[in-house]
Amino acid sequence: MLQHHRHRQYLAGNHDSRRPALLVRLIIGAVILFIVWFLASKAINLFDSSVGRKTAAVLTIASPESVQVALQEQEWQRGEEGLKLYAGDAVATRGSGDATLKFFDGTKVRLDVGTDVLVEVSDNEQEGISAITLHVRSGRIWIMTPELTSYSGAIVRTVLTSNYSAEFPSSTNALLGSSLINVMRAAGIGAKVTFSFATSKPELFIGEGQYVSVSEEAKRMIEDGKDPYDFRDPVTLELLKDPFLISSYALMNTSKGTETTGMEPTPSNEEPLVLLSPENRAQINAKTVTVAGKVSARIAQVTINGQSVTIKPDLTFTAELSIPKDQPSFLMTIEAQDVQGVPVSKIQRTVNNVFKVSVEPVRIKSPVGSGETLNTSQLEVEITGEVPSGIASVIVNDYKLQLFKAGSKTWSYLASANLGNLKPGPNTFTVVAADADGNLSPSRSITIVYTPGTSSTGTGAVSSSQPALKQNPPLTPGVLTVDKPSAGTSATISEKETVLEGRTSAETTSISINGYTLSLYLSGKTTWNYIASTEFGTMKRGKNVYRVVARNAGGEILDVLEYTITFNP
């Protein structure tokens, strides 16, 4: 019995002694597995494992000691040249750091000093729309997107800041910060910007050569409903002098290669400015000349005779220049400038202007035809005629007809002894037409031989068939008005000639001004006009009072109006 009892005790004691050793082995194995997993995950982050993640952006570093990366929101560590960053990774420049991110489509983003950016999306879809989203958490960036031909897929490139989100098309060069959007170059209508703080009008497009400053005052005004487009302005010379912009533009535009743009790299010895047309001393038989050429990537602006022209994405330019008609030889100066506005190259070309303008002459219809002579004893003779199409003005004896309007088909001129332009004896009236550019037609002339006679009844005289003029109080006061040169009862002018234009009632049969009855006024017409001119003696320097009287068929006064013109040349 005793031996059996001892045997059972021995077996139980041996089983309990093995449990601690097994537990220790299990704990040690778990620790080893955790350490292996931890080290493997760190190695995956550092050495470009893309398990469960999207397309990478490659980091280029000019000064590694001042560039840091944070992989998947972990602690900051020193950045390495060629490191691949994925969605959720961040990069920052400290001190004098210089870093550039290159995405799968060829988009490049350069970081200014003191800049922190987060890659939120880098998704190169095989089917559908690819996307790049970069969050600028502080500082500024320079973004350059590739030409349209370099990336054939559909893609949305977005930059986020604390104030806005911006979508950029192909061929974009832009400087961005939370308070500035400076678009130097962009395809189409430019970058689409949506302000995060605006509610009523949050969106606008910023095109090539434009910028928007998102100051605190601008934010308040946009929040209050002011149109964001009111804050869009042309890029200024001061903005072009930004050191980060200058270095980024030069660095990233001269480093284009086949990997980024699909084109051969620009040779370092490429001419900054090449003029393709016109040839020097070319004979130009037109009103305009076409100027065309191309520039190298370092050129930011081209001017022709001081006027800026657009540089296309393929680095070519074209412009139409008007040739002054009075210059047989026309000199053009074409200048190429860098981003600082410093001239890099200049070419001068001279073209010969052989264009001859042909303006058809006017036709004189009455009182006689062109080249004919009229003998008359009348105080007034109206000369009328027709003009060809495209005539802007008609000139009679160096006097430009004020009542003739461009596009009219007929013209008229009053020769009057009372006005002083019809004198006893022969009077020659020469008529020319001018187009919109001031080119004159051949002249046409008639001669009027004026012989004053006692039997002639002139304007303002009373004949036996006319009712006697009465001096009654106005029957319908207020019907006479003056609309031009200024509505009301007075005007001040500096021109040597002006036209009084006004209105009257339909009962009016005649209108006289300072005793002179308007010969061209037709009975019943509700409008009238009169020429006040220093040449005709109807206006002098200083104050001129014009007494306008409207009468009915019975010679009674309908209304009287006095209008004052002060002539101060």
C-alpha positions as CSV (number, residue, x, y, z in Angstrom):
1,M,0.0,0.0,0.0
2,L,2.8,2.4,0.9
3,Q,4.7,1.7,-2.3
4,H,1.7,2.4,-4.5
5,H,1.0,5.7,-2.7
6,R,4.6,6.9,-3.2
7,H,4.5,6.1,-6.9
8,R,1.5,8.4,-7.5
9,Q,3.2,11.3,-5.7
10,Y,6.2,10.9,-7.9
11,L,4.2,11.2,-11.2
12,A,2.4,14.3,-10.0
13,G,5.6,16.1,-9.0
14,N,7.2,15.4,-12.4
15,H,4.3,16.9,-14.5
16,D,4.2,20.3,-12.6
17,S,7.9,20.9,-13.1
18,R,7.6,21.1,-16.9
19,R,4.9,24.0,-17.1
20,P,7.2,27.0,-16.4
21,A,9.7,25.9,-19.1
22,L,7.0,25.7,-21.8
23,L,5.5,29.1,-20.8
24,V,8.9,30.7,-21.1
25,R,9.4,29.3,-24.5
26,L,6.1,30.7,-25.7
27,I,6.8,34.2,-24.4
28,I,10.3,34.2,-26.0
29,G,8.8,33.1,-29.3
30,A,6.1,35.9,-29.2
31,V,8.7,38.5,-28.5
32,I,10.9,37.3,-31.4
33,L,7.9,37.4,-33.8
34,F,7.0,41.0,-32.7
35,I,10.6,42.2,-33.1
36,V,10.8,40.6,-36.6
37,W,7.4,42.2,-37.6
38,F,8.5,45.6,-36.3
39,L,11.8,45.5,-38.1
40,A,10.2,44.3,-41.3
41,S,7.6,47.1,-41.2
42,K,10.3,49.7,-40.8
43,A,12.3,48.2,-43.6
44,I,9.2,48.2,-45.8
45,N,8.6,51.9,-45.1
46,L,12.2,52.8,-45.8
47,F,12.9,50.6,-48.8
48,D,9.8,51.2,-51.0
49,S,7.4,48.4,-50.4
50,S,4.0,49.4,-51.9
51,V,1.9,46.7,-50.3
52,G,-1.6,48.0,-50.0
53,R,-0.6,51.5,-51.2
54,K,-0.7,53.6,-54.4
55,T,1.9,55.1,-56.8
56,A,4.9,56.8,-55.3
57,A,6.4,60.3,-55.7
58,V,10.2,60.4,-56.0
59,L,12.0,62.8,-53.7
60,T,15.0,64.8,-55.1
61,I,17.2,66.6,-52.5
62,A,19.8,69.3,-53.0
63,S,20.7,69.6,-49.3
64,P,19.9,66.3,-47.5
65,E,20.8,67.6,-44.0
66,S,17.9,70.1,-44.1
67,V,15.2,67.9,-45.6
68,Q,13.1,65.6,-43.4
69,V,10.4,63.0,-44.1
70,A,7.6,61.5,-42.0
71,L,6.4,58.1,-43.3
72,Q,2.8,57.3,-42.6
73,E,2.5,59.9,-39.8
74,Q,5.5,58.6,-37.9
75,E,8.3,60.6,-36.5
76,W,10.4,62.9,-38.6
77,Q,13.7,61.4,-40.0
78,R,16.3,62.5,-42.4
79,G,15.3,62.4,-46.1
80,E,17.2,60.4,-48.6
81,E,17.8,61.1,-52.3
82,G,15.5,59.0,-54.5
83,L,13.2,58.0,-51.6
84,K,9.7,57.2,-52.7
85,L,6.8,58.8,-50.9
86,Y,3.2,57.5,-50.9
87,A,-0.2,58.8,-49.8
88,G,0.2,59.6,-46.1
89,D,3.9,60.5,-46.3
90,A,5.1,64.0,-45.6
91,V,8.2,66.0,-46.5
92,A,9.5,69.3,-45.0
93,T,12.4,71.6,-45.6
94,R,14.3,73.0,-42.6
95,G,16.7,75.9,-42.7
96,S,18.1,76.1,-46.3
97,G,16.5,72.9,-47.4
98,D,15.8,72.3,-51.1
99,A,13.6,69.4,-52.1
100,T,11.5,68.5,-55.2
101,L,8.8,65.8,-55.6
102,K,8.3,64.2,-59.0
103,F,4.9,62.4,-59.5
104,F,4.0,59.6,-61.9
105,D,2.6,61.9,-64.6
106,G,5.7,64.1,-64.7
107,T,4.3,66.8,-62.3
108,K,7.1,68.4,-60.3
109,V,6.7,70.2,-57.0
110,R,9.6,72.2,-55.5
111,L,9.4,73.2,-51.8
112,D,10.5,76.6,-50.6
113,V,12.5,76.9,-47.4
114,G,10.3,76.3,-44.3
115,T,7.7,74.3,-46.2
116,D,5.8,71.3,-45.0
117,V,3.7,69.2,-47.5
118,L,1.6,66.0,-47.1
119,V,1.0,63.6,-50.0
120,E,-2.7,62.9,-49.6
121,V,-3.3,61.1,-53.0
122,S,-1.0,59.7,-55.6
123,D,-3.2,57.3,-57.6
124,N,-2.2,56.3,-61.1
125,E,-5.4,54.4,-62.2
126,Q,-5.1,52.1,-65.2
127,E,-8.8,52.7,-66.0
128,G,-10.6,55.8,-64.9
129,I,-9.3,59.1,-63.5
130,S,-5.9,59.3,-61.9
131,A,-5.4,61.8,-59.1
132,I,-2.7,63.7,-57.3
133,T,-3.5,65.7,-54.1
134,L,-0.9,67.6,-52.2
135,H,-1.6,69.4,-49.0
136,V,0.6,72.4,-48.3
137,R,0.5,72.7,-44.6
138,S,2.9,75.6,-44.4
139,G,5.3,77.5,-46.6
140,R,5.2,77.8,-50.4
141,I,5.6,75.5,-53.4
142,W,6.4,75.9,-57.1
143,I,4.4,73.4,-59.3
144,M,5.1,72.5,-62.9
145,T,2.7,70.1,-64.7
146,P,3.7,68.4,-67.9
147,E,2.5,69.2,-71.5
148,L,-0.8,67.7,-72.5
149,T,1.0,65.3,-74.9
150,S,3.3,64.0,-72.1
151,Y,0.5,62.3,-70.1
152,S,-2.4,60.9,-72.1
153,G,-4.6,59.7,-69.2
154,A,-7.3,61.7,-67.4
155,I,-6.0,63.2,-64.2
156,V,-7.0,65.7,-61.5
157,R,-4.1,67.6,-59.9
158,T,-5.1,69.3,-56.7
159,V,-3.2,71.4,-54.2
160,L,-4.8,72.1,-50.8
161,T,-3.9,75.0,-48.4
162,S,-5.6,76.5,-45.3
163,N,-7.5,79.0,-47.5
164,Y,-8.3,77.2,-50.8
165,S,-8.1,74.1,-53.0
166,A,-6.7,74.5,-56.6
167,E,-6.9,72.2,-59.6
168,F,-4.2,72.6,-62.2
169,P,-4.3,71.7,-65.9
170,S,-1.4,70.6,-68.1
171,S,1.4,73.1,-69.0
172,T,1.2,74.9,-65.6
173,N,3.9,76.8,-63.9
174,A,2.7,78.4,-60.7
175,L,3.8,79.7,-57.3
176,L,1.5,78.8,-54.4
177,G,1.1,79.6,-50.8
178,S,-1.8,80.0,-48.4
179,S,-2.1,83.7,-49.2
180,L,-0.9,83.8,-52.9
181,I,-1.8,82.1,-56.2
182,N,0.6,83.2,-58.9
183,V,0.0,81.4,-62.3
184,M,2.8,82.1,-64.7
185,R,1.7,79.7,-67.3
186,A,-1.4,77.4,-67.7
187,A,-3.3,75.6,-70.5
188,G,-6.8,76.6,-71.3
189,I,-8.6,78.9,-69.0
190,G,-6.2,78.2,-66.2
191,A,-6.4,76.9,-62.6
192,K,-9.7,76.4,-60.9
193,V,-9.6,77.7,-57.3
194,T,-12.2,77.1,-54.6
195,F,-12.0,79.2,-51.5
196,S,-12.7,77.2,-48.3
197,F,-13.9,80.3,-46.4
198,A,-16.4,81.6,-49.0
199,T,-20.0,80.6,-49.2
200,S,-21.8,82.6,-52.0
201,K,-19.1,82.8,-54.7
202,P,-16.3,80.4,-53.7
203,E,-14.9,79.6,-57.2
204,L,-12.8,81.4,-59.8
205,F,-10.4,80.6,-62.7
206,I,-6.9,82.1,-62.6
207,G,-5.5,82.2,-66.1
208,E,-2.0,82.5,-67.5
209,G,-0.1,85.6,-66.3
210,Q,-2.6,86.3,-63.5
211,Y,-2.4,86.2,-59.7
212,V,-4.7,86.5,-56.6
213,S,-3.5,87.7,-53.2
214,V,-5.6,86.1,-50.4
215,S,-5.0,88.8,-47.8
216,E,-7.1,89.0,-44.6
217,E,-9.0,92.0,-46.1
218,A,-9.7,90.1,-49.3
219,K,-11.0,87.1,-47.3
220,R,-13.4,89.4,-45.3
221,M,-14.7,91.0,-48.5
222,I,-15.2,87.7,-50.3
223,E,-16.9,86.3,-47.2
224,D,-19.2,89.3,-47.4
225,G,-20.2,88.4,-51.0
226,K,-17.7,90.3,-53.1
227,D,-16.9,88.6,-56.4
228,P,-13.5,86.8,-56.2
229,Y,-12.8,87.9,-59.7
230,D,-12.4,91.5,-58.5
231,F,-9.1,90.3,-56.8
232,R,-7.6,88.8,-59.9
233,D,-4.8,90.9,-61.4
234,P,-2.1,90.7,-64.0
235,V,1.3,89.4,-62.7
236,T,3.4,92.4,-61.8
237,L,7.2,93.0,-62.2
238,E,7.6,92.8,-58.4
239,L,6.2,89.3,-58.3
240,L,8.5,88.3,-61.1
241,K,11.5,89.3,-58.9
242,D,10.6,86.7,-56.2
243,P,13.9,84.8,-55.7
244,F,12.2,81.4,-55.1
245,L,10.1,81.9,-58.3
246,I,13.2,82.9,-60.3
247,S,15.3,79.9,-59.2
248,S,12.4,77.4,-59.6
249,Y,11.5,78.7,-63.1
250,A,15.1,78.5,-64.2
251,L,15.8,75.1,-62.6
252,M,12.6,73.2,-63.5
253,N,12.1,74.6,-67.0
254,T,15.7,74.1,-68.1
255,S,15.8,70.5,-66.8
256,K,13.0,69.2,-69.0
257,G,14.0,65.9,-70.5
258,T,12.5,62.9,-72.3
259,E,11.5,61.4,-69.0
260,T,9.2,64.3,-68.1
261,T,8.0,65.9,-71.3
262,G,8.4,63.3,-74.0
263,M,10.7,65.7,-75.9
264,E,14.4,66.0,-76.3
265,P,16.2,68.1,-73.7
266,T,16.8,71.7,-74.6
267,P,20.4,72.1,-75.7
268,S,22.3,74.6,-73.6
269,N,23.5,76.5,-76.7
270,E,19.9,77.0,-78.0
271,E,19.2,80.5,-79.4
272,P,17.0,82.4,-76.8
273,L,15.1,84.1,-79.7
274,V,14.6,83.1,-83.3
275,L,12.5,85.2,-85.7
276,L,10.8,83.2,-88.4
277,S,9.0,86.1,-90.2
278,P,8.9,88.6,-91.7
279,E,12.2,88.7,-93.7
280,N,14.2,91.8,-93.4
281,R,13.2,94.4,-96.1
282,A,10.2,92.4,-97.0
283,Q,7.6,94.2,-99.2
284,I,4.3,94.3,-97.3
285,N,1.2,95.0,-99.4
286,A,-1.3,95.0,-96.5
287,K,-2.3,97.1,-93.5
288,T,-0.7,94.6,-91.1
289,V,2.4,92.5,-90.9
290,T,2.7,89.0,-89.2
291,V,5.6,88.6,-86.8
292,A,6.3,85.0,-85.8
293,G,9.2,83.3,-84.0
294,K,10.2,80.9,-81.2
295,V,12.2,81.2,-77.9
296,S,14.1,78.9,-75.6
297,A,12.8,77.7,-72.2
298,R,14.6,80.4,-70.3
299,I,12.5,83.2,-71.9
300,A,9.5,84.4,-69.9
301,Q,8.3,87.3,-72.0
302,V,8.6,88.6,-75.6
303,T,7.8,92.2,-76.6
304,I,7.4,93.8,-80.0
305,N,8.0,97.5,-80.1
306,G,7.4,97.5,-76.3
307,Q,4.1,95.5,-76.4
308,S,4.0,92.1,-74.8
309,V,2.9,89.1,-76.9
310,T,1.8,85.6,-75.7
311,I,4.3,82.7,-75.7
312,K,2.5,79.5,-76.6
313,P,3.2,76.2,-74.7
314,D,5.4,75.1,-77.6
315,L,7.5,78.2,-77.1
316,T,6.4,79.9,-80.3
317,F,4.7,83.3,-80.7
318,T,2.7,85.1,-83.3
319,A,1.4,88.7,-83.5
320,E,-0.2,91.0,-86.1
321,L,1.2,94.6,-86.2
322,S,-0.5,97.5,-87.9
323,I,1.8,99.4,-90.3
324,P,1.6,103.2,-90.1
325,K,0.3,104.4,-93.4
326,D,2.6,107.4,-93.5
327,Q,5.8,105.3,-93.0
328,P,7.2,103.7,-96.2
329,S,9.7,101.8,-94.0
330,F,8.6,100.3,-90.7
331,L,11.1,99.3,-88.0
332,M,10.2,96.5,-85.5
333,T,12.2,95.6,-82.4
334,I,11.6,92.1,-81.0
335,E,13.0,91.6,-77.5
336,A,13.2,88.4,-75.4
337,Q,13.3,88.7,-71.6
338,D,13.9,86.3,-68.7
339,V,11.6,86.0,-65.6
340,Q,13.3,89.1,-64.0
341,G,12.4,91.2,-67.1
342,V,16.1,91.4,-68.1
343,P,16.6,91.5,-71.9
344,V,18.3,88.4,-73.1
345,S,18.1,88.8,-76.9
346,K,17.0,91.5,-79.3
347,I,16.3,91.4,-83.1
348,Q,15.3,94.3,-85.3
349,R,13.6,94.0,-88.7
350,T,12.6,96.6,-91.2
351,V,9.7,96.1,-93.7
352,N,8.8,98.2,-96.7
353,N,5.2,99.5,-96.8
354,V,3.9,99.2,-100.4
355,F,0.2,99.1,-99.5
356,K,-1.9,101.7,-101.4
357,V,-5.3,102.6,-100.1
358,S,-8.0,103.3,-102.6
359,V,-11.0,105.3,-101.5
360,E,-13.8,106.0,-104.0
361,P,-14.8,109.6,-104.6
362,V,-18.2,111.1,-103.6
363,R,-20.9,112.0,-106.1
364,I,-22.3,115.5,-106.3
365,K,-26.0,115.4,-107.3
366,S,-27.3,118.9,-106.8
367,P,-27.6,121.8,-107.6
368,V,-25.3,120.7,-110.5
369,G,-23.0,117.7,-111.1
370,S,-19.3,117.4,-110.5
371,G,-17.3,119.9,-112.6
372,E,-20.3,122.0,-113.5
373,T,-21.1,125.6,-112.7
374,L,-24.3,127.2,-111.2
375,N,-25.2,130.9,-111.6
376,T,-27.6,132.1,-108.9
377,S,-28.8,135.1,-107.0
378,Q,-30.2,133.1,-104.1
379,L,-28.8,133.8,-100.7
380,E,-28.5,130.0,-99.9
381,V,-27.8,127.0,-102.0
382,E,-27.8,123.4,-100.6
383,I,-25.2,121.1,-102.1
384,T,-26.1,117.4,-101.8
385,G,-24.6,114.1,-102.9
386,E,-23.9,110.4,-102.3
387,V,-21.0,108.5,-100.8
388,P,-19.6,105.0,-101.4
389,S,-19.6,102.4,-98.7
390,G,-17.0,102.5,-96.0
391,I,-16.9,106.3,-95.7
392,A,-16.4,107.7,-92.2
393,S,-16.5,111.5,-93.0
394,V,-17.1,114.0,-95.8
395,I,-15.1,117.2,-96.0
396,V,-16.1,120.3,-98.0
397,N,-13.4,123.0,-98.5
398,D,-11.6,121.7,-95.4
399,Y,-14.8,121.7,-93.3
400,K,-15.8,118.4,-91.9
401,L,-19.6,117.9,-92.1
402,Q,-20.8,117.6,-88.6
403,L,-24.2,116.0,-89.4
404,F,-22.7,113.3,-91.6
405,K,-22.5,110.0,-89.7
406,A,-20.4,107.0,-90.7
407,G,-22.5,104.5,-92.7
408,S,-24.8,107.2,-94.2
409,K,-25.3,107.1,-97.9
410,T,-26.0,110.8,-98.5
411,W,-24.5,114.1,-97.5
412,S,-25.5,117.8,-97.7
413,Y,-23.8,121.2,-97.2
414,L,-25.3,124.6,-97.0
415,A,-23.6,127.5,-98.9
416,S,-25.1,130.7,-97.5
417,A,-24.3,134.4,-97.9
418,N,-25.5,134.9,-94.3
419,L,-23.0,132.3,-93.1
420,G,-20.2,133.9,-95.1
421,N,-19.3,130.8,-97.2
422,L,-21.1,132.1,-100.3
423,K,-19.7,135.4,-101.6
424,P,-20.4,137.5,-104.6
425,G,-18.7,136.0,-107.7
426,P,-17.3,132.5,-108.3
427,N,-17.3,130.1,-105.3
428,T,-15.6,126.7,-105.7
429,F,-16.7,123.9,-103.4
430,T,-14.4,120.9,-103.3
431,V,-15.6,117.7,-101.7
432,V,-13.5,114.7,-100.5
433,A,-14.4,111.6,-98.5
434,A,-12.3,109.8,-95.8
435,D,-12.4,106.2,-94.5
436,A,-12.0,105.2,-90.9
437,D,-8.2,105.3,-91.2
438,G,-8.2,108.8,-92.5
439,N,-7.4,107.9,-96.1
440,L,-8.8,110.5,-98.5
441,S,-10.6,110.0,-101.8
442,P,-10.0,111.9,-105.0
443,S,-11.8,115.3,-104.9
444,R,-14.9,116.4,-106.7
445,S,-15.8,120.1,-107.2
446,I,-18.6,122.4,-108.4
447,T,-18.6,126.2,-108.9
448,I,-21.4,128.5,-107.8
449,V,-21.4,132.0,-109.2
450,Y,-23.3,134.2,-106.8
451,T,-24.8,137.5,-108.1
452,P,-26.8,139.3,-105.5
453,G,-30.1,140.7,-106.8
454,T,-32.8,142.9,-105.4
455,S,-35.6,140.5,-106.4
456,S,-34.2,137.6,-104.5
457,T,-35.9,136.6,-101.4
458,G,-33.4,135.2,-98.9
459,T,-33.8,133.3,-95.7
460,G,-35.2,135.5,-93.0
461,A,-36.8,138.0,-95.4
462,V,-40.6,138.3,-95.7
463,S,-42.2,137.8,-99.1
464,S,-45.7,138.6,-100.1
465,S,-46.7,134.9,-99.9
466,Q,-45.5,134.5,-96.3
467,P,-47.6,135.5,-93.3
468,A,-46.4,138.5,-91.3
469,L,-44.2,137.5,-88.3
470,K,-46.0,138.2,-85.0
471,Q,-44.5,139.1,-81.6
472,N,-47.1,137.5,-79.4
473,P,-46.4,135.8,-76.1
474,P,-45.5,132.1,-76.6
475,L,-48.7,130.0,-77.2
476,T,-47.1,126.7,-76.0
477,P,-44.2,127.5,-73.7
478,G,-41.9,124.6,-72.9
479,V,-42.1,122.8,-76.2
480,L,-38.6,124.0,-77.3
481,T,-35.6,122.2,-75.8
482,V,-31.9,121.8,-76.5
483,D,-30.4,118.3,-76.1
484,K,-26.8,118.9,-77.3
485,P,-24.1,119.9,-76.7
486,S,-25.6,119.8,-73.2
487,A,-29.2,119.4,-72.2
488,G,-30.7,122.5,-70.6
489,T,-29.9,126.2,-71.3
490,S,-26.1,126.4,-71.3
491,A,-22.9,124.6,-72.2
492,T,-19.1,125.2,-72.1
493,I,-17.0,123.9,-75.0
494,S,-13.4,124.1,-76.2
495,E,-14.0,123.1,-79.8
496,K,-14.2,125.7,-82.6
497,E,-17.5,124.2,-83.8
498,T,-20.5,122.5,-82.3
499,V,-24.0,121.5,-83.3
500,L,-27.0,122.6,-81.4
501,E,-29.6,119.8,-81.5
502,G,-33.1,120.1,-80.0
503,R,-36.8,119.3,-80.1
504,T,-40.0,121.2,-80.8
505,S,-43.7,120.4,-81.3
506,A,-45.3,119.1,-84.5
507,E,-47.2,122.4,-84.9
508,T,-43.9,124.1,-85.7
509,T,-43.5,125.4,-89.3
510,S,-40.3,127.4,-88.8
511,I,-37.4,127.9,-86.4
512,S,-35.2,130.9,-86.3
513,I,-31.9,131.4,-84.3
514,N,-30.9,135.0,-83.6
515,G,-33.1,136.1,-86.5
516,Y,-31.8,133.5,-89.0
517,T,-34.5,131.0,-90.1
518,L,-33.2,127.5,-90.5
519,S,-33.5,126.6,-94.2
520,L,-33.1,122.9,-93.7
521,Y,-35.9,122.6,-91.1
522,L,-39.0,121.0,-92.5
523,S,-42.5,122.0,-91.3
524,G,-43.9,119.6,-88.7
525,K,-40.6,118.0,-87.9
526,T,-40.1,117.6,-84.1
527,T,-36.2,117.9,-84.2
528,W,-33.9,120.7,-85.3
529,N,-30.2,121.5,-85.5
530,Y,-27.9,124.5,-85.9
531,I,-24.1,124.8,-86.4
532,A,-22.3,127.2,-84.1
533,S,-18.9,127.8,-85.7
534,T,-16.1,130.3,-85.4
535,E,-15.3,129.7,-89.1
536,F,-18.9,130.7,-90.1
537,G,-18.9,133.6,-87.6
538,T,-21.8,132.1,-85.6
539,M,-19.7,131.7,-82.5
540,K,-16.9,133.7,-80.9
541,R,-14.6,133.3,-77.9
542,G,-16.4,133.7,-74.6
543,K,-20.1,133.9,-74.0
544,N,-22.6,133.3,-77.0
545,V,-26.3,133.7,-76.5
546,Y,-28.6,132.0,-79.0
547,R,-32.3,133.0,-79.1
548,V,-34.4,130.2,-80.5
549,V,-37.9,131.0,-81.7
550,A,-40.5,128.4,-82.9
551,R,-43.5,129.7,-85.0
552,N,-46.6,128.1,-86.4
553,A,-48.1,128.4,-89.9
554,G,-49.7,131.7,-89.0
555,G,-46.3,133.2,-88.0
556,E,-47.3,133.1,-84.3
557,I,-44.6,132.3,-81.7
558,L,-45.1,128.9,-80.1
559,D,-42.1,129.1,-77.8
560,V,-38.9,131.0,-77.2
561,L,-35.7,129.7,-75.6
562,E,-32.3,131.3,-75.0
563,Y,-29.3,129.0,-74.9
564,T,-25.8,130.1,-73.9
565,I,-22.5,128.6,-75.1
566,T,-19.3,129.6,-73.5
567,F,-16.4,129.0,-75.9
568,N,-13.1,128.6,-74.0
569,P,-10.5,127.2,-76.5
